[in-house]
Amino acid sequence: MRSVLAPDVDFVGVMGTARGIDECIAGLRGMSEHLMRDLVLHARVVDGADAITWFDLVTDNASLPTANWSHVENGLITRIRVTFDPRPLSES
């Protein structure tokens, strides 16, 4: 993952934010180790330098429909925005 992220990549999601490669990698690692059990891909749409991925983020207790928007410049991801309804996480 590190090889496709811009040094100043900016992540904003429902559960937090990160700036730079190290923070982004740490956040992704934490999510995969403590929250996500699987990911079910439904669609990926690319329009120029932007890509949106629609998937289910599967946890132990919920399946969360999720949208992820990424922006690419010079072959590297510079911005990531992720959104989903977090209420099922607090209900479990």
C-alpha positions as CSV (number, residue, x, y, z in Angstrom):
1,M,0.0,0.0,0.0
2,R,2.8,2.4,0.8
3,S,4.0,2.4,-2.8
4,V,0.7,3.9,-4.1
5,L,0.3,6.6,-1.5
6,A,1.6,10.2,-1.9
7,P,3.9,11.4,0.9
8,D,1.2,13.9,2.0
9,V,-1.8,11.7,1.5
10,D,-4.8,12.9,3.4
11,F,-7.4,10.5,4.8
12,V,-10.8,11.5,6.3
13,G,-13.3,8.9,7.4
14,V,-16.1,8.3,9.8
15,M,-13.8,7.0,12.5
16,G,-10.8,9.3,12.1
17,T,-8.4,11.2,10.1
18,A,-4.8,10.7,9.0
19,R,-2.1,12.8,7.3
20,G,0.9,11.3,5.6
21,I,1.8,7.7,4.7
22,D,2.7,6.5,8.1
23,E,-0.5,7.7,9.8
24,C,-2.6,6.3,6.9
25,I,-0.8,2.9,7.1
26,A,-1.2,2.8,10.9
27,G,-4.9,3.6,10.6
28,L,-5.5,0.9,7.9
29,R,-3.6,-1.6,10.0
30,G,-5.5,-0.8,13.1
31,M,-8.8,-1.1,11.2
32,S,-7.9,-4.4,9.7
33,E,-6.6,-5.9,13.0
34,H,-9.4,-4.7,15.2
35,L,-12.5,-4.0,13.2
36,M,-12.6,-5.5,9.7
37,R,-13.0,-9.2,9.2
38,D,-13.7,-9.1,5.4
39,L,-14.4,-6.8,2.5
40,V,-17.0,-7.6,-0.1
41,L,-16.4,-5.5,-3.3
42,H,-19.5,-4.5,-5.3
43,A,-18.3,-1.8,-7.7
44,R,-15.4,0.4,-8.6
45,V,-16.0,3.4,-10.8
46,V,-13.1,5.5,-12.2
47,D,-13.5,9.0,-13.7
48,G,-10.2,10.5,-14.7
49,A,-8.1,10.9,-11.5
50,D,-11.0,9.9,-9.2
51,A,-12.1,6.4,-8.2
52,I,-15.1,5.4,-6.0
53,T,-15.3,1.9,-4.6
54,W,-18.6,0.6,-3.1
55,F,-18.1,-2.3,-0.8
56,D,-19.4,-4.0,2.4
57,L,-17.0,-3.6,5.3
58,V,-17.7,-6.8,7.3
59,T,-17.1,-6.8,11.1
60,D,-17.8,-9.5,13.7
61,N,-21.3,-8.1,14.2
62,A,-22.2,-6.1,11.2
63,S,-21.9,-5.6,7.4
64,L,-21.5,-1.9,6.7
65,P,-22.2,-0.6,3.1
66,T,-19.2,1.7,2.5
67,A,-18.2,4.2,-0.1
68,N,-14.5,5.0,-0.6
69,W,-13.4,7.9,-2.8
70,S,-9.7,8.2,-3.8
71,H,-8.0,11.0,-5.8
72,V,-4.8,10.2,-7.7
73,E,-2.1,12.7,-8.9
74,N,1.0,11.7,-10.7
75,G,0.2,8.0,-10.1
76,L,-0.2,8.3,-6.3
77,I,-3.2,8.5,-4.1
78,T,-3.4,12.0,-2.6
79,R,-6.8,12.0,-0.9
80,I,-9.1,9.3,0.5
81,R,-12.5,9.8,1.9
82,V,-14.5,7.0,3.4
83,T,-18.1,7.0,4.5
84,F,-20.5,4.6,6.1
85,D,-23.2,4.5,8.7
86,P,-21.4,3.7,12.0
87,R,-24.5,3.1,14.1
88,P,-24.4,-0.7,13.8
89,L,-21.0,-0.6,15.5
90,S,-22.3,1.1,18.6
91,E,-25.4,-1.2,18.7
92,S,-23.3,-4.4,18.9
